[in-house]
């Protein structure tokens, strides 16, 4: 009887449980998610989060080193990120006498800041869905290796077109 109760409880809770998650593409927020987000309490418009032509929240979010995200919090370029994102740089500056990992570090002036060669941030200028262009002439009748070659070729062509217009243009697979 106890096992039956546990099984029934698990089944009941799994039916009632509902995941409301997923990736919300910034350029589609106004069309797909804004009403839902506002019903959950969002006070700003979707265009305040992502707007290609005007300032928006996307302008404060950066790619930190190409492996993490960060947020610009000052007009001087001060960026916050998670501890693990800067751990290697912190470790490289630490010595036995100055253990920044254990004790922390605070630069009171720009002159006191410690440089981190090779570490950079990248600002998002535009996010564009290029799925249709990348999947051009790709169909299920093609052999898998041919389909992949075509996708790779189309993706490279898209990247080359964007690189003509920008100094740095990563093409990311979002799914």
N, CA and C of each residue as an Amber inpcrd file, in Angstrom:
protein
   525
   0.8160000  -1.1970000   0.0000000   0.0000000   0.0000000   0.0000000
   0.8620000   1.2640000   0.0000000   1.9680000   1.2150000   0.7850000
   2.8660000   2.3650000   0.8600000   3.5130000   2.6280000  -0.5080000
   3.9190000   1.5530000  -1.2010000   4.5270000   1.6950000  -2.5260000
   3.5140000   2.2810000  -3.5140000   2.2920000   1.8410000  -3.4390000
   1.2500000   2.3410000  -4.3230000   1.0280000   3.8350000  -4.0940000
   1.0310000   4.2410000  -2.8340000   0.8680000   5.6550000  -2.5000000
   2.0270000   6.4810000  -3.0710000   3.2530000   5.9730000  -2.9410000
   4.4330000   6.6870000  -3.4590000   4.3500000   6.7960000  -4.9760000
   4.0200000   5.7120000  -5.6540000   3.8980000   5.7320000  -7.1120000
   2.8090000   6.7110000  -7.5360000   1.6640000   6.6800000  -6.8690000
   0.5610000   7.5950000  -7.1790000   0.9970000   9.0440000  -6.9610000
   1.7040000   9.3210000  -5.8710000   2.1640000  10.6800000  -5.5660000
   3.1330000  11.1870000  -6.6230000   4.0690000  10.3400000  -7.0140000
   5.0420000  10.7220000  -8.0360000   4.3300000  11.0160000  -9.3560000
   3.4100000  10.1610000  -9.7290000   2.6520000  10.3800000 -10.9720000
   1.8380000  11.6670000 -10.9080000   1.1970000  11.9270000  -9.7900000
   0.3830000  13.1280000  -9.6380000   1.2550000  14.3780000  -9.7400000
   2.3790000  14.4000000  -9.0300000   3.2580000  15.5620000  -9.0760000
   3.9030000  15.7390000 -10.4410000   4.2050000  14.6570000 -11.1330000
   4.8060000  14.7940000 -12.4690000   3.7940000  15.3400000 -13.4620000
   2.5180000  15.0390000 -13.2600000   1.4790000  15.5930000 -14.1310000
   1.3030000  17.0800000 -13.8620000   1.3740000  17.4640000 -12.5790000
   1.1720000  18.8600000 -12.1960000   2.3990000  19.7270000 -12.4680000
   3.5610000  19.1150000 -12.4810000   4.7920000  19.8730000 -12.7020000
   4.8440000  20.3550000 -14.1490000   5.2750000  21.5950000 -14.3200000
   5.3250000  22.1540000 -15.6550000   6.5700000  23.0290000 -15.7810000
   7.3890000  22.7330000 -16.7410000   8.5870000  23.5390000 -16.9670000
   8.2270000  24.7200000 -17.8490000   8.6380000  25.8910000 -17.4350000
   8.4360000  27.0950000 -18.2430000   9.8050000  27.7150000 -18.4680000
  10.5560000  27.0740000 -19.3170000  11.9220000  27.5070000 -19.5410000
  12.2330000  27.3910000 -21.0090000  13.4240000  27.6640000 -21.3260000
  13.8490000  27.5590000 -22.7060000  14.6080000  28.7950000 -23.1030000
  15.0710000  28.8000000 -24.3210000  15.8520000  29.9250000 -24.7920000
  14.9180000  30.9000000 -25.4880000  14.9190000  32.1070000 -25.0000000
  14.1300000  33.1670000 -25.6080000  15.0780000  34.0180000 -26.4240000
  14.9490000  33.9780000 -27.7360000  15.8300000  34.7380000 -28.6100000
  15.5110000  36.2220000 -28.4810000  16.5180000  37.0520000 -28.2080000
  16.2730000  38.4730000 -27.9500000  15.5060000  39.1850000 -29.0480000
  15.8240000  38.9040000 -30.3020000  15.1640000  39.6080000 -31.3940000
  13.7040000  39.1940000 -31.5700000  13.2870000  38.1230000 -30.8900000
  11.9010000  37.6590000 -31.0100000  11.0810000  37.9170000 -29.7510000
  11.6510000  38.5890000 -28.7660000  10.9410000  38.8040000 -27.5050000
   9.6080000  39.5130000 -27.6980000   9.6110000  40.5700000 -28.5250000
   8.3660000  41.3220000 -28.6860000   7.2880000  40.4930000 -29.3770000
   7.6650000  39.6530000 -30.3040000   6.6870000  38.8590000 -31.0430000
   6.2220000  37.6200000 -30.2770000   7.1040000  36.9970000 -29.5230000
   6.7810000  35.7040000 -28.9240000   6.5790000  35.7140000 -27.4100000
   7.2900000  36.5800000 -26.6970000   7.3310000  36.4350000 -25.2540000
   6.9080000  37.6590000 -24.4490000   6.7560000  38.8060000 -25.0590000
   6.5370000  40.0240000 -24.2860000   5.2630000  39.9560000 -23.4380000
   4.1640000  39.5140000 -24.0130000   2.9140000  39.4380000 -23.2390000
   3.0690000  38.5050000 -22.0470000   3.6820000  37.3640000 -22.2740000
   3.8970000  36.3910000 -21.1880000   4.8020000  36.9730000 -20.1100000
   5.8830000  37.6200000 -20.5370000   6.8210000  38.1970000 -19.5820000
   6.1550000  39.3070000 -18.7700000   5.3160000  40.1040000 -19.4060000
   4.6020000  41.1710000 -18.6890000   3.5910000  40.5780000 -17.7110000
   2.9610000  39.4650000 -18.0810000   2.0260000  38.8200000 -17.1600000
   2.7360000  38.2650000 -15.9340000   4.0330000  38.0090000 -16.0750000
   4.8380000  37.5220000 -14.9540000   5.4510000  38.6630000 -14.1400000
   5.2050000  39.9170000 -14.5810000   5.6500000  41.0570000 -13.7950000
   6.7060000  41.9410000 -14.4230000   7.1020000  41.6650000 -15.6680000
   8.1060000  42.5080000 -16.3120000   7.5390000  43.9090000 -16.5230000
   8.3040000  44.9300000 -16.1640000   7.8390000  46.3150000 -16.2570000
   8.2900000  47.0170000 -17.5360000   9.3670000  46.5730000 -18.1510000
   9.8900000  47.2290000 -19.3420000   9.3260000  46.6030000 -20.6110000
   9.5380000  47.2740000 -21.7210000   9.1390000  46.7380000 -23.0190000
  10.2370000  45.8110000 -23.5400000   9.8560000  44.9150000 -24.4470000
  10.8380000  44.0140000 -25.0500000  11.9210000  44.8090000 -25.7740000
  11.5680000  45.9650000 -26.3320000  12.5580000  46.7810000 -27.0430000
  13.5880000  47.3910000 -26.0880000  13.2840000  47.4430000 -24.7960000
  14.2760000  47.9000000 -23.8130000  15.3220000  46.8190000 -23.5590000
  14.9680000  45.5700000 -23.8340000  15.9060000  44.4590000 -23.6640000
  16.7590000  44.2870000 -24.9060000  16.1180000  44.2630000 -26.0670000
  16.8540000  44.0990000 -27.3230000  16.2700000  45.0090000 -28.3850000
  17.0980000  45.9080000 -28.8960000  16.7140000  46.7810000 -29.9880000
  17.9500000  46.9780000 -30.8510000  17.8480000  46.6130000 -32.1030000
  18.9880000  46.6960000 -33.0100000  19.4140000  48.1340000 -33.2460000
  18.4570000  49.0480000 -33.3430000  18.7620000  50.4100000 -33.7570000
  18.9020000  51.4140000 -32.6190000  18.4810000  51.0620000 -31.4250000
  18.5610000  51.9870000 -30.2940000  19.2370000  51.2910000 -29.1130000
  19.6180000  52.1110000 -28.1420000  20.2210000  51.5620000 -26.9420000
  19.2470000  50.6570000 -26.2020000  19.7430000  49.5320000 -25.7170000
  18.9120000  48.5910000 -24.9760000  19.8100000  47.7790000 -24.0490000
  19.2060000  46.9110000 -23.2740000  19.9520000  46.1040000 -22.3230000
  21.0570000  45.2960000 -23.0030000  20.8500000  44.9060000 -24.2530000
  21.8700000  44.1390000 -24.9760000  23.2000000  44.8810000 -25.0500000
  23.1530000  46.2110000 -24.9540000  24.3770000  47.0020000 -25.0370000
  25.2030000  46.9490000 -23.7550000  24.6320000  46.4440000 -22.6800000
  25.3580000  46.3320000 -21.4120000  25.8960000  44.9280000 -21.1870000
  25.4050000  43.9510000 -21.9370000  25.8350000  42.5640000 -21.7760000
  26.9580000  42.2900000 -22.7680000  28.0440000  41.7220000 -22.2730000
  29.1960000  41.4670000 -23.1270000  29.5880000  39.9970000 -23.0650000
  30.2880000  39.5700000 -24.0880000  30.9500000  38.2720000 -24.0510000
  32.3050000  38.5200000 -23.4140000  32.5540000  37.8900000 -22.2930000
  33.7700000  38.1000000 -21.5170000  34.7970000  37.0400000 -21.8990000
  35.8230000  37.4370000 -22.6470000  36.8790000  36.5150000 -23.0300000
  36.4660000  35.4820000 -24.0480000  35.2270000  35.5530000 -24.5350000
  34.7380000  34.5620000 -25.4800000  34.2410000  33.2930000 -24.8200000
  34.2070000  33.2600000 -23.4770000  33.7930000  32.0430000 -22.7790000
  32.8160000  32.2970000 -21.6410000  32.5020000  33.5310000 -21.3400000
  31.5630000  33.8790000 -20.2700000  30.8050000  35.1400000 -20.6670000
  29.8450000  35.5140000 -19.8640000  29.1720000  36.7870000 -20.0560000
  29.5640000  37.7260000 -18.9360000  29.3880000  38.9980000 -19.1900000
  29.6500000  40.0220000 -18.1950000  28.6910000  41.1730000 -18.4070000
  28.7060000  42.1080000 -17.4720000  27.8340000  43.2670000 -17.5510000
  28.6770000  44.5180000 -17.3680000  28.4890000  45.4810000 -18.2490000
  29.1610000  46.7730000 -18.1200000  28.3580000  47.5780000 -17.1040000
  29.0400000  48.0650000 -16.0540000  28.3060000  48.7630000 -14.9930000
  28.7680000  50.2070000 -14.8080000  29.6530000  50.6820000 -15.6800000
  30.0760000  52.0790000 -15.5610000  30.4350000  52.6350000 -16.9270000
  30.4670000  53.9630000 -16.9900000  30.8660000  54.5990000 -18.2420000
  32.3700000  54.5250000 -18.4690000  33.1130000  53.9980000 -17.5070000
  34.5600000  53.8040000 -17.6260000  34.9040000  52.4030000 -18.1170000
  33.8910000  51.5690000 -18.3320000  34.1340000  50.2290000 -18.8450000
  34.2900000  49.1590000 -17.7820000  33.8980000  49.4500000 -16.5430000
  33.9760000  48.4410000 -15.4990000  32.9990000  47.3180000 -15.8090000
  33.5120000  46.0810000 -15.8020000  32.7150000  44.9160000 -16.1590000
  32.6590000  43.9630000 -14.9750000  31.4800000  43.4780000 -14.6550000
  31.3080000  42.4310000 -13.6580000  31.0680000  41.1150000 -14.3740000
  31.6100000  40.0540000 -13.8110000  31.3620000  38.7170000 -14.3390000
  31.4280000  37.7400000 -13.1740000  31.1780000  36.5020000 -13.4300000
  31.2500000  35.4880000 -12.3770000  32.7010000  35.1930000 -12.0150000
  32.9040000  34.7690000 -10.7880000  34.2460000  34.5050000 -10.2620000
  35.0130000  33.5150000 -11.1350000  34.3440000  32.4330000 -11.5430000
  35.0620000  31.4150000 -12.3180000  35.5370000  31.9400000 -13.6680000
  34.9010000  32.9940000 -14.1830000  35.2990000  33.5450000 -15.4810000
  36.6390000  34.2600000 -15.4190000  36.9270000  34.8750000 -14.2890000
  38.1810000  35.5920000 -14.1370000  39.2100000  34.8650000 -13.2890000
  38.8970000  33.6430000 -12.8960000  39.7620000  32.9130000 -11.9700000
  41.1910000  32.7790000 -12.4820000  41.3410000  32.4180000 -13.7450000
  42.6770000  32.2230000 -14.3040000  43.4830000  33.5200000 -14.2670000
  42.8370000  34.6440000 -14.6150000  43.5250000  35.9400000 -14.5900000
  43.9040000  36.3120000 -13.1590000  43.0050000  36.0620000 -12.2260000
  43.2960000  36.3480000 -10.8110000  44.4640000  35.4850000 -10.3460000
  44.4240000  34.2300000 -10.6970000  45.4870000  33.3000000 -10.3010000
  46.8400000  33.7290000 -10.8860000  46.8430000  34.2010000 -12.1260000
  48.0880000  34.6310000 -12.7650000  48.7050000  35.8500000 -12.0780000
  47.8900000  36.6850000 -11.4410000  48.3940000  37.8580000 -10.7280000
  48.7950000  37.5310000  -9.2910000  48.3810000  36.3910000  -8.7890000
  48.6420000  36.0420000  -7.3870000  50.0650000  35.5310000  -7.1870000
  50.5950000  35.8430000  -6.0330000  51.8980000  35.3330000  -5.6150000
  51.7400000  34.8320000  -4.1830000  52.8010000  34.2940000  -3.6140000
  52.7410000  33.8690000  -2.2130000  52.4980000  35.0660000  -1.2930000
  53.0680000  36.2190000  -1.6530000  52.8960000  37.4220000  -0.8280000
  51.5670000  38.1270000  -1.0810000  51.0280000  38.0010000  -2.2750000
  49.7690000  38.6650000  -2.6390000  48.8160000  37.6270000  -3.2200000
  48.1240000  36.9230000  -2.3470000  47.1950000  35.8700000  -2.7730000
  45.8250000  36.4960000  -3.0270000  45.6100000  36.9270000  -4.2630000
  44.3700000  37.6040000  -4.6130000  43.1760000  36.6640000  -4.6020000
  43.4070000  35.3930000  -4.8130000  42.3030000  34.4280000  -4.7670000
  41.7650000  34.3450000  -3.3430000  42.6520000  34.3040000  -2.3750000
  42.2310000  34.2130000  -0.9730000  41.8060000  35.5760000  -0.4150000
  42.5770000  36.6410000  -0.7420000  42.3940000  37.9360000  -0.0920000
  41.6040000  38.9490000  -0.9190000  41.4390000  38.6770000  -2.1960000
  40.7670000  39.6380000  -3.0620000  41.7100000  40.7400000  -3.5120000
  41.2150000  41.6140000  -4.3660000  42.0050000  42.7300000  -4.8800000
  41.0560000  43.8530000  -5.2360000  41.4270000  45.0710000  -4.8940000
  40.6100000  46.2290000  -5.2150000  41.5240000  47.3170000  -5.7600000
  41.3250000  47.7020000  -7.0110000  42.0850000  48.8030000  -7.6000000
  41.2990000  50.0830000  -7.3300000  41.8900000  50.9720000  -6.5550000
  41.1970000  52.2200000  -6.2010000  41.2700000  53.2530000  -7.3260000
  42.2180000  53.0810000  -8.2320000  42.3670000  53.9820000  -9.3730000
  42.6340000  53.1450000 -10.6240000  42.4700000  53.7650000 -11.7750000
  42.7760000  53.0700000 -13.0380000  44.2450000  52.6610000 -13.0920000
  45.1260000  53.4700000 -12.5110000  46.5570000  53.1730000 -12.5270000
  46.8800000  51.9080000 -11.7340000  46.0530000  51.5720000 -10.7410000
  46.2930000  50.3840000  -9.9140000  45.7510000  49.1020000 -10.5340000
  44.9920000  49.2330000 -11.6170000  44.4270000  48.0430000 -12.2470000
  45.5410000  47.1500000 -12.7880000  45.3060000  45.8620000 -12.7640000
  46.2780000  44.8920000 -13.2580000  45.8580000  44.4380000 -14.6520000
  46.7340000  44.5940000 -15.6540000  46.3720000  44.2120000 -17.0320000
  46.3020000  42.6900000 -17.1940000  45.4440000  42.2590000 -18.0830000
  45.2810000  40.8330000 -18.3800000  45.4170000  40.6350000 -19.8840000
  46.6240000  40.3520000 -20.2990000  46.9160000  40.2110000 -21.7250000
  46.0210000  39.1430000 -22.3530000  45.4250000  39.4990000 -23.4740000
  44.6080000  38.5480000 -24.2160000  43.1630000  38.4570000 -23.7490000
  42.8370000  39.0550000 -22.6170000  41.4560000  39.0120000 -22.1270000
  40.6970000  40.1890000 -22.7230000  39.5050000  39.9490000 -23.2350000
  38.7580000  40.9770000 -23.9430000  37.2660000  40.8010000 -23.6780000
  36.5120000  41.8180000 -24.0230000  35.0550000  41.7000000 -24.0360000
  34.5780000  42.0560000 -25.4330000  33.4930000  41.4380000 -25.8330000
  32.8980000  41.6990000 -27.1270000  31.4660000  42.1640000 -26.9090000
  31.1010000  43.2740000 -27.5250000  29.7470000  43.7910000 -27.4230000
  28.8760000  43.2040000 -28.5190000  27.6450000  42.9010000 -28.1750000
  26.6730000  42.4300000 -29.1690000  26.1730000  43.6510000 -29.9230000
  26.3090000  43.6360000 -31.2180000  25.7960000  44.7140000 -32.0470000
  24.4550000  44.3000000 -32.6510000  24.3920000  43.0640000 -33.0850000
  23.1690000  42.5870000 -33.7310000  23.1040000  41.0780000 -33.6170000
  21.9150000  40.5830000 -33.4090000  21.6540000  39.1510000 -33.4360000
  20.6690000  38.9210000 -34.5720000  21.0190000  38.0360000 -35.4620000
  20.1720000  37.7940000 -36.6310000  20.0200000  36.2960000 -36.8470000
  18.8230000  35.8730000 -37.1290000  18.5430000  34.4680000 -37.4000000
  18.8960000  34.1790000 -38.8620000  19.9050000  33.3480000 -39.0750000
  20.3520000  33.0020000 -40.4300000  20.0380000  31.5400000 -40.7550000
  19.1150000  30.9580000 -40.0190000  18.7780000  29.5440000 -40.2030000
  18.3900000  29.2390000 -41.6390000  17.5030000  30.0440000 -42.2130000
  17.0500000  29.7760000 -43.5940000  18.2140000  29.8090000 -44.5810000
  19.1210000  30.7570000 -44.4070000  20.2740000  30.8480000 -45.3160000
  21.2210000  29.6710000 -45.1350000  21.4180000  29.2420000 -43.8860000
  22.3220000  28.1240000 -43.6190000  21.7220000  26.8040000 -44.1170000
  20.4090000  26.7020000 -44.0840000  19.7440000  25.4670000 -44.5340000
  19.3110000  25.5120000 -45.9990000  19.7630000  26.5210000 -46.7430000
  19.4130000  26.6510000 -48.1630000  19.8490000  25.3940000 -48.9180000
  18.9340000  24.8060000 -49.6660000  19.1410000  23.6000000 -50.4740000
  19.4010000  22.3380000 -49.6530000  19.2100000  22.4060000 -48.3550000
  19.3760000  21.2280000 -47.4990000  18.0040000  20.5860000 -47.3310000
  17.9540000  19.2680000 -47.5580000  16.6870000  18.5580000 -47.3620000
  16.9800000  17.1450000 -46.8670000  15.9410000  16.4780000 -46.4230000
  16.0910000  15.1490000 -45.8270000  16.4540000  14.0610000 -46.8350000
  16.3330000  14.3430000 -48.1240000  16.6590000  13.3090000 -49.1110000
  18.1750000  13.1740000 -49.3270000  18.9300000  14.1500000 -48.8510000
  20.3860000  14.1060000 -49.0200000  21.0180000  13.1900000 -47.9800000
  22.1150000  12.5780000 -48.3360000  22.8710000  11.7750000 -47.3770000
  23.3940000  12.7040000 -46.2780000  23.5500000  12.1640000 -45.0870000
  23.9400000  12.9840000 -43.9310000  25.2410000  13.7470000 -44.1690000
  26.2330000  13.1020000 -44.7530000  27.5120000  13.7940000 -44.9720000
  27.3680000  14.9300000 -45.9880000  26.5050000  14.7420000 -46.9890000
  26.2570000  15.7940000 -47.9840000  25.5160000  16.9550000 -47.3210000
  24.5070000  16.6280000 -46.5020000  23.7590000  17.6750000 -45.7870000
  24.7010000  18.4860000 -44.9090000  25.5810000  17.7990000 -44.1640000
  26.4960000  18.5110000 -43.2710000  27.4640000  19.3910000 -44.0550000
  27.9550000  18.8950000 -45.1770000  28.8570000  19.6920000 -46.0210000
  28.1610000  20.9470000 -46.5330000  26.9090000  20.7960000 -46.9210000
  26.1360000  21.9290000 -47.4300000  25.8800000  22.9490000 -46.3120000
  25.5300000  22.4640000 -45.1310000  25.3240000  23.3550000 -43.9830000
  26.6200000  24.0990000 -43.6720000  27.7380000  23.3840000 -43.6450000
  29.0340000  24.0120000 -43.3610000  29.3690000  25.0770000 -44.4060000
  29.1350000  24.7470000 -45.6760000  29.4180000  25.6880000 -46.7710000
  28.5400000  26.9380000 -46.6430000  27.2420000  26.7390000 -46.3970000
  26.3190000  27.8710000 -46.2550000  26.6540000  28.7220000 -45.0370000
  27.0150000  28.0830000 -43.9330000  27.3810000  28.8190000 -42.7170000
  28.6370000  29.6510000 -42.9620000  29.6050000  29.0740000 -43.6550000
  30.8430000  29.7990000 -43.9620000  30.5440000  30.9980000 -44.8570000
  29.6520000  30.8150000 -45.7990000  29.2750000  31.9100000 -46.6940000
  28.6060000  33.0330000 -45.8930000  27.7250000  32.6800000 -44.9700000
  27.0780000  33.6810000 -44.1220000  28.1110000  34.4360000 -43.2900000
  29.0310000  33.7040000 -42.7140000  30.0660000  34.3150000 -41.8850000
  30.9310000  35.2590000 -42.7130000  31.2910000  34.8560000 -43.9100000
  32.1070000  35.7090000 -44.7850000  31.3730000  36.9900000 -45.1580000
  30.0700000  36.8960000 -45.4000000  29.2810000  38.0820000 -45.7320000
  29.2340000  39.0500000 -44.5600000  29.0890000  38.5280000 -43.3610000
  29.0340000  39.3810000 -42.1800000  30.4010000  39.9850000 -41.8830000
  31.4530000  39.2180000 -42.0970000  32.8080000  39.7190000 -41.8340000
  33.1560000  40.8980000 -42.7350000  32.5490000  40.9820000 -43.9050000
  32.7880000  42.1190000 -44.7840000  32.2970000  43.4080000 -44.1240000
  31.2810000  43.3030000 -43.2690000  30.6670000  44.4710000 -42.6420000
  31.1890000  44.7430000 -41.2370000  31.8320000  43.7730000 -40.6080000
  32.2330000  43.9250000 -39.2060000  33.6650000  43.4620000 -38.9930000
  34.2550000  43.9010000 -37.8830000  35.6100000  43.4770000 -37.5720000
  35.6230000  42.1010000 -36.9200000  34.5610000  41.7590000 -36.2170000
  34.4720000  40.4530000 -35.5690000  33.0100000  40.0190000 -35.6000000
  32.7540000  38.8530000 -36.1390000  31.3750000  38.4230000 -36.2830000
  31.2540000  36.9220000 -36.0350000  31.0800000  36.5230000 -34.7990000
  30.9210000  35.0800000 -34.5500000  29.5740000  34.5880000 -35.0410000
  29.5610000  33.4090000 -35.5830000  28.3340000  32.7500000 -35.9940000
  28.0990000  31.6190000 -34.9990000  27.0490000  31.7320000 -34.2250000
  26.7820000  30.7510000 -33.1730000  25.5930000  29.9040000 -33.5230000
  25.6760000  28.6470000 -33.1480000  24.5620000  27.7360000 -33.3160000
  23.6970000  27.8490000 -32.0700000  22.4580000  28.2670000 -32.2380000
  21.5340000  28.4240000 -31.1270000  20.3890000  27.4300000 -31.3080000
  20.3100000  26.4620000 -30.4260000  19.2070000  25.5160000 -30.4790000
  18.8930000  25.0250000 -29.1110000
